[in-house]
Amino acid sequence: MLDLPPAPLALDLDSAALRANWRWLARQSGVAACGAAIKANGYCLGAREVVGHLLAEGCRDFFVATWGEAADVLPYLGGASLSVLHGVREEDMPFALESPARPVLNSPDQVARWKAAGGGACDVMIDTGMNRLGLPPTQASRALLSGLTIETVMSHLACGDEESPMNSEQLATFIGLSAGIGARRRSLANSAGICLGPDYHFDLTRPGLALYGGVPRGEASGHISQVVRPRAQILQRRTVRGGETVGYGATYVAHEDRELAILNLGYADGYLRGFSGKGLALFQDLRLPLVGRVSMDLIAIDVTAAAHLREGDWLEIAFDLPTAAARSGLSQYELLTGLGRRYERIWR
Ligand SMILES: *Cc1c(COP(=O)(O)O)cnc(C)c1O
């Protein structure tokens, strides 16, 4: 069999940065244990590798959304704790009952289902105001939950990344509701919640975004390092003459002769059209602007300032998450979780 040629686009993934980010979040979490949200394939970095690096740092509590995601990572967890945030549907039960992962029970139906089946240890999500998943306050009662072995009772902040009165309201509601539930541990904070201070930490924190280089709030700025660096190969170098246009919609007009590099990267790779006319490629100390629209598989970079770049050379794509989010209008979460399958993922 012939070997496949290497992909013309790659993600350089910085394991030292990932580990340092977790250590910072763990220190900020104080006496609380620091876990890791690894749903969506570790925010699209690759859950298996993320798990390996975080286990080595001492992380022992992991969170995924679905049982499919649980199945993917369980072989690599070495017995660490795994919670499945979306709980158990009827069709999850056979798998969930056999699995060492715990469901996070969200609704009275899920609670009833787990009890009726004599399921083992579980977690419980209570809703403290977000109105997404979780038992509403009126239902989060000792009576409903009696008979369950609850490892962790948790809730989730709606506005942790903002200055919002909702944070302290959710905190107060969580303190009140969780007290009566008889769980071994309490957990409220995601990445942003960790930055809100010790009142929000309880026994276990659940960062996701900040592990992977996202900066959820100003407090984390300067402490969280970039983990993901996309790069793409130059497929063609060309000259456009003054007055010519570039790309779909002819949105970019060259006012004078320009040199372009056409890179193997596009919106099908999660580099979405919000970067049209706004993205940047990095080469040595140059910041090279993206011109025209992002296509499905291609972007055009103005390399007039980099005379020696050639077909076959690689350019890093500026992807510092807070900055790239501001430029593209996408959230830091969307930037990560859109990263597609065509990149070769290279851990360093
Ligand atoms: C995704 C998720 C997290 C992690 O949130 P980040 O904002 O990425 O840190 C924590 N808890 C729950 C319930 C989640 O769904």
The ligand as an SDF file (V2000), in Angstrom:
LIG
                    3D

 15 15  0  0  0  0  0  0  0  0999 V2000
  -18.8290   22.7030   28.6930 C   0  0  0  0  0  0  0  0  0  0  0  0
  -19.1020   22.7080   30.1390 C   0  0  0  0  0  0  0  0  0  0  0  0
  -18.1010   23.0810   31.0460 C   0  0  0  0  0  0  0  0  0  0  0  0
  -16.7910   23.6950   30.6080 C   0  0  0  0  0  0  0  0  0  0  0  0
  -17.0630   25.0680   30.3040 O   0  0  0  0  0  0  0  0  0  0  0  0
  -15.9570   26.0890   29.7920 P   0  0  0  0  0  0  0  0  0  0  0  0
  -16.7030   27.3580   29.6790 O   0  0  0  0  0  0  0  0  0  0  0  0
  -15.4820   25.5790   28.4740 O   0  0  0  0  0  0  0  0  0  0  0  0
  -14.8740   26.1390   30.8070 O   0  0  0  0  0  0  0  0  0  0  0  0
  -18.3730   22.9390   32.3910 C   0  0  0  0  0  0  0  0  0  0  0  0
  -19.5800   22.4650   32.8230 N   0  0  0  0  0  0  0  0  0  0  0  0
  -20.5700   22.1350   31.9730 C   0  0  0  0  0  0  0  0  0  0  0  0
  -21.8570   21.6490   32.5060 C   0  0  0  0  0  0  0  0  0  0  0  0
  -20.3790   22.2610   30.6120 C   0  0  0  0  0  0  0  0  0  0  0  0
  -21.3770   21.9550   29.7740 O   0  0  0  0  0  0  0  0  0  0  0  0
  1  2  1  0
  2  3  1  0
  2 14  2  0
  3  4  1  0
  3 10  2  0
  4  5  1  0
  5  6  1  0
  6  7  2  0
  6  8  1  0
  6  9  1  0
 10 11  1  0
 11 12  2  0
 12 13  1  0
 12 14  1  0
 14 15  1  0
M  END
$$$$
